[in-house]
Amino acid sequence: MGLTDISFKRIQQLAIPAIISGIAEPVLSATDAAIVGNIQEFGMESLAAVGIVGSFLSAIIWILAQTRSAIATIVAQNLAAGKLKDLHNFPAQAIYFNLVLSLIVLFSTYFFVEEIFSLMNAEGMVLDFSIDYYNIRVWGFPLTLFTFAVFGIFRGLQNTFWPMIIASVGAALNIGLDFMLVYGIEGIILPMGIKGAAWASLLSQLVMAILAFVLLLQKTDISLRLKLPLHPEMRRLVEMSFNLFLRSLALNTALILATREAADLGNEYIAAHTIAFNVWIFTAFFLDGYGAAGNILSGKLLGERNFKDLWELTKKVNLYNIIVALALVLIGLFLYKPVGLLFNKDENVLSIFYGMFFLVLICLPLNAIAFTFDSIFKGLGEMRYLRNVLIGATLFGFIPVLYFTKFMDWGLKGIWLAMIIWVAYRGIALIFKYQRKYIPLIEV
């Protein structure tokens, strides 16, 4: 019997807090979308702008936030090998590495924001709203990456509870601030519209970063004082992060192309796509909770060379996540109409959304398998293969289907069919690799 507990109880202890903490970022975007989409004046244009900016911000956040998985993997493997004390100054160096990357990306995009959103087919009022929203919310980018780096350390230490607390506070604060700043409080705060939504997200991210800083110092022995020389594990962190960086470029190429093509169809279509994407991304992070448990425990099991329990863990977390995905599908079917009304009341937008939302629901079980294996492979340090899978899924799955369906004039349904193929490609490729490499190691 291995040293690592992979019982049902232990997996739930890690997964449930990870689910709650994981949905913080999509809750920020989804709340902004729902609130601004119901503004009486220019609600549809505001919703379209939040969708375009949210897609771009999610792209750059995901590209650099992959260091969270790399940090968690390195910490978990050293923990299992009994070498945690040897890490000493690695966590601080990893966090500063994250912050430097975030500042480079922030300033490399900030001065070209109009050109970026124009390339995403934003124009007129939607473009103006996109720039207003982005120019405020982008300053939360380094705060989010700092928070994610701290989450990676906690995950590596087999702790998802404190990230849950941080994320819950941030999400609740964002919802309250959205109502206050977007709609205003009579006699106290003037309505700020879409700018108010951006300020709500920025302030929430600031509070989350402060909480992450305080809890890291109080609940661990980790110091944030930067010391040289560089820790030997930094080389592995950079290598892992680089492969995940390339992987995320491929991932976000698909997501940005989907948003761009939706925007090209018209304001009603990009608004409907924004609703669908926010639901999809919310469920994706929801499903990532069991993936996080797989990520945390697989890294530890690899450190122990315990491949028998690794296989048992893989079967369990996949089963749990498929059950969660099917439950989300049933909820989606039951709330098919209310979901759209939550974000927008425009009849044209809702008609388009209701005509394609079933494709989002079809995607969820496939997401469960792909995301679970994805997280397990991160825990195993298979960043290079994950990179290759995402590049292949985007170049040979998503893009050909996207432009074939565009040629066939399938509209938003074609875009989401490409998303389904994209996710299915990833899941099949990861299952194939796992069976070939890790199943044979059980008997060794």
N, C-alpha and C positions, 0 to 999 in steps of 0.2 A: 504493500500500500504506500502511495506516495506521500510526501510531506504536505502537499497542497490539498486543501479541502475543496472538492468540486460537487458537494452535495446540493440538493435543491435549495436548501435554506441559505447556503453560502452564496450561491449564484444570485438569489433574489436580493440578498443583502447588498450585493454590488450593483445589480442591474437596476433595481427600482430607484435608488438615489441618482444613478447615472441617467436614467430616463428623464427625471425631473430637471437635472442640471443641463442635460443635452438640449432641451427644448428652449433654453433661455434666448439664444440668438434668433431662432425662427419666431419666437413669441414677440420679440422686439419688432421684427419686420412685419409679422402678421397683424400685430396690434396697430402699427402705423398705417398699414394698408386698410384695415377695417375702419379705423377712425376717419382717415382723410377721404376714404371712398364714400362716406356718408355726409360729407360737407354739402350743404345745400347748393352752394355756388361753385361750379367747376369741380364737382366731386369725381367725375369720370376722368378728367385730365389729371387731377391730383393722384388718383389711384394708378393711372398709367405711369406717372413720374416715379412714384414709390416702387412700382414693379421694375422699371428700368434701372433705377439706382440700386434697389435691393439686389437685383441680379448681379450687377457689377461689383458691389461691395462684398456680397457673399463670395464672389469669385476670388477677389484678392485676399479676403480673410481666410478662406479655405486653403488657398495656395500656401500661405505662411503658417496657418494654424496647424499644419501637418507636423510641425515640430513637436506638438503636444504628444502625438502618438510615439514619436521617436524618443522623447524624454521618458515617457511612461515605460516603453520597452526596455530601455537601458537601465532604469531604476529597478524595474521588476526582475530582470535577469540577474542583476547584482545582488538584489535582496535574496533570491533563491539560492545563489551561490555562496551566501554568507559573506559578501564583500561590500556591504552597504557603506561601512565606514571608510572604505577606500575611495568612495566618490568625493568626499569632503567638499572641495570648491566647485565641483561640476554643476550642481543645480544653479548657482548664481551665474556662472558663465553661460549656461544654456538660456537663462532668462534674458540676460543682456544681449545675447546673440539674437534672440527673438525681437527685442526692442529696436535694435539697430536695423534689422531687416524691415521692420514696420515703418520706420522713419524714412528709409530709402524709397520704399514703395509709395508712401504718402506724398512726399515732395515730387516724385517723378510723375504723379498723376494729377496733383492739385492744380497745376497751371495749364493743363490741357483738357480740363473737364468738358468744355463745350465741344471740342473736337471728338472726344470719346463718345459722348452721348449722341452726337450727330451721326457717328458711324453706326450706332445702335438704332438708327432711324427715328430718333426723337426730334421733333420739330415744333415750331410755334410755341404755344403756351406750355405744352408738355416738356419741351426742352428747357424753357425758363424755369418751370417748377422743379425739374430734375437738378438743375444747377443750384438753385436755392437750397434744396434738400441736401444735396451732396456736400456743399461747402460747409455746412454745419456738422453733419453726421460723420464726415471723414475723420474728424479729430478724435473720435472714439476708437479709431482703428488701433493705435498703439495700446490703448487701455484694454481692448478686447484680447489682443495677442499676449499681453502680460498676464491677464486672467487665465487664458488658455494654457500658458506655460506652467502656471501654478497648478492648474487642474491636472496637467500631465505628471507633475511631481506627486500629487496626492494619489493619482491612479497607480503610479508605480509602487507606491507604498501600500497598495491594496485598500485605499480609502476613497469611497465615492460620496461619503456623507457630507463633508464640508463643501465640496463643489455644489452639492444639491442645495445647501443653505444659501450659499452665495448667489446661485442662479435664481432661486426662488425669490429672494429679496429684490434682485434686479428686475425680474419679470413683473412682480407686483407693483414696484415703484414705477416702471415704465407705463403700465396700464393707467395708473392714477394720474401721472403727469400728462399722458396723452389727452385724456379728457379735459384736464385743467388748461393746458396750453393751446390745444387745437381749437376747442370751442370757447375757451375763456370762462371766467367767473364774473358775473355781472357786478360792476362796481369795484372789482378788485384787479382782474387780469383781462386785458383785451384779447379777443380771439386772434391767434397767430397763424391759423391754417396749417399748411404743410411745413412751414418753418417750425411751428410748435411741436410737430411730430418729431422733427430732427433733434430739437433741443431735449425732448423727453428721452429719446434714445441715448443721446450723449451723456446726460446727467445720470441715467441708469447705469451706463457703462463705467462712469467714474466711480459711483458707489460700489459697484462690483469689484473694481480693481482695488479700491481701498480695503474692502473686506478680505479679498484674497491676500493682500499684503499682510494685514494684521493676523489672520488665521495661520498663515504659513509660519510666521515668527512665533506665534503662541502655541501652536499645536505640533510643531516639529522642531528638531534641533538644527534645522537648515539656516544658514546665514546667507544674507543677500550682499554681503561685502565682497566685492570683486577682487580676487587674488590671482596673481600669476605665479608660475607659468601655466599655460593651458593644460587642462586635464587630458590624459590620453583618450578618454571616452569622447572628447569633443570632436575628434577626427571622425569617429563613427557616427556621431550626431549629425555632423555636416554631410557625410555621405548619405545617411538615411534621409535627411531632410532634402538633399538635392534630388534624390530619386522621387521622393514624395512631391517635391516642387514640380518636377516635370510631369508627374502623374496628375497633379492638380491643374496644371496648364491644360492638359488634354480634357480633363473633366469639365473645366470651366469654359473651354472652347465650345463644348457641346451646349452648356447651359446658356451662354451668351448668344450663340447662334440661334438657339430656340427663341430667346427673347427678341433678337433682332428680326427674325422672320415673322414673329407674331406682331411686332410693331409695324412691319411693312404692310400687314393686312389692314391696319387702321386702328384708331383709338379704341373702338369697342372691343377689338380682338386682343389688343395688348392688355386692356383692363380685365377681360375674361381670363387671359393667360396668367395674369398676376394673381388672380384668385386661385386658379388651379395650382400654380407654382407654390404659393404660400401653404396650401393644404399639403402638397407633396413634400415640401421641405420640412413641414412640421412633423408629418408622419415618419419621414426619413430619420430625423433626430430622435423621434420616439423609439423607432426600431433600433437605433444605435445604442440604446441602453443595454440590451442583452449582448450586442456586439462589444460594448465596453467591458462587460464581465468576461467575455471570451478573450478580449485583448489583454486584460490584466492577468488572468489565470494562465493563458497559454504561454505568455512570456516567462512566468514563474515555472511552469511545467517543463519548458524547454531548458531552463537553467538546471532543473533536476534531472534532465534526460528521461523524463517519465512519459513515454509516447503512448502507453496503454491508456493512461488517464487523459491524455490529450485527445485521443479519439473519443473517449466517453464524453468529455467536455464538449467537443465539437457536435456530437449528436444531440446533446441536451440543449445547448443554446440555440441551435438551429430549430429544434422542435418548439421550444418556447417562443421564439421569434415568429415562426409561422403561425402559431396560435394567436399571437398578438396581432399580426397582420390581418388574419381572417376576421378578428374582432373589430379591427378598424374598418375593414371593408363593410361589415354589417352596419356599423355606426354610420358610415358614409352613405349607405343605401337608405337608412332610416332618416337621415338628416339631409337628403339630397337637395331639397329645396331651401331649407333654412341656411345651409352653408353659403349659398350664393347671396341670399338676402343680408347675411351678416356683413358682407363686404360692400355691397352696392345695390341700389334700387333701380338702376336704369334697365328698362325692359329689353333693349337690344343686347346689352352686356350679359344679362341673365340668360337670355335665349341662347346665346353662343356658348356660355358656360355650361348650361344644362345639356346641351347637345354633345359635349365632349367629356364631361366629368367622369363618366363611366370608365374612360381610359386611364384616368388617374387611379381609380380603384383597382383595375386589373393589374396595374403596375406594383401594387403593394406586396403581394406574396413574393414576387420576384425580387423586390427590394430587400425583403427579409433574408432571403438566401444570400444574395450578393453582398449585402452590408455585413452580415454575420461572418462570412468567410473572409471578407475584406479586413475586418477587425482582428480576426484570429491570425491572419497572415502578417498584420502589423506587429502583433505580439511576438510572432516567430522571427521577426526581423527580415521578412521577405519583401523588402521595399522595391528591389529591382524588378521582381516579377510583377508586383502591383503596378509599377510604372508601365511596363510593357502591355499589361492587360488593358489599362485605361487608354493608352495610345491606340491599341488595336481596336478596342470597342468604339472609339470615336472616329477613327479613320475608315474602318471597314464595316462598322455597324451603323452608327448614328448618322454620319454625314451622307452616305449614299441613300439611305432611306429618307432622310430629310428632304433632299433635293429631288428624289424621285416623286415623293408625295407632293412637292411643290409643283413639279411639272404636271402632275395629274390633277392639280387644283383641289387638293383635299383639305386645304386650309388648316385650321388649328388641330383638327383630328390627325392630320398627317404629321404635324410636329410631335404630338404625343405618341403616335405610333412609333416614331423614331426613338423616343425616350424609352419605350417598352423594349424595343430591340436592343438598345444600348445597355440597359440593365441586365437583360437576359444573357447577352454575350459575356458580360463580366462574371455572372454567377456560374455559367457553364465552364469558363476558362479556369476559375479558381477551384471548382470541384475536381476538374481533371488533374490539375497540378497536385492537389492534396492527396488524391488517390494514388498517384504515381510516386510521390516522394515520402509521405508520412505514414500511410497505411503499412508499407513493408517494414518500417522501423519498429512496429509494435512487437514483432517476433525476434528482433535483434537483441 
